[in-house]
Amino acid sequence: MVYQNFDLTTGSGSKRSQLMQQQLQQQPNSLDASMLAQRDGTPMGELSPHEEILYLRRQLAKLNRRVLNIEINNEQRMQREKIVYCLGLAYFVLKTIFWLNRN
């Protein structure tokens, strides 16, 4: 069975996995390098050591940006939680003071 790049890159994830399973069933010992490259997100073809280092550096930079974004979001969430906690505590302190003054 012949697979086209178009089907693999534009199809849904389930369609891609079905096509890969069909290929594996038909040819279990010979995996197409392009199929592995598309599945793993690696660039097509063989890379020289220099190109591989550049590719890994780009991926590391992407990961660093993602981690930094997660850390920033986490810090913002912690700030919001502190503010909500302080407002809730102030509300209950004021309610207690008003209740004690009423009696």
Contacts in CASP RR format, 6 or more apart in sequence:
PFRMAT RR
TARGET T0000
AUTHOR 0000-0000-0000
METHOD contacts of the structure
MODEL  1
MVYQNFDLTTGSGSKRSQLMQQQLQQQPNSLDASMLAQRDGTPMGELSPH
EEILYLRRQLAKLNRRVLNIEINNEQRMQREKIVYCLGLAYFVLKTIFWL
NRN
1 22 0 8 1.000
1 23 0 8 1.000
1 26 0 8 1.000
3 19 0 8 1.000
3 23 0 8 1.000
3 35 0 8 1.000
5 34 0 8 1.000
7 15 0 8 1.000
7 19 0 8 1.000
8 16 0 8 1.000
8 19 0 8 1.000
8 35 0 8 1.000
8 38 0 8 1.000
9 38 0 8 1.000
16 38 0 8 1.000
20 35 0 8 1.000
20 39 0 8 1.000
23 32 0 8 1.000
23 35 0 8 1.000
24 31 0 8 1.000
33 45 0 8 1.000
34 44 0 8 1.000
34 45 0 8 1.000
36 42 0 8 1.000
37 43 0 8 1.000
37 44 0 8 1.000
37 45 0 8 1.000
42 55 0 8 1.000
43 55 0 8 1.000
47 55 0 8 1.000
END
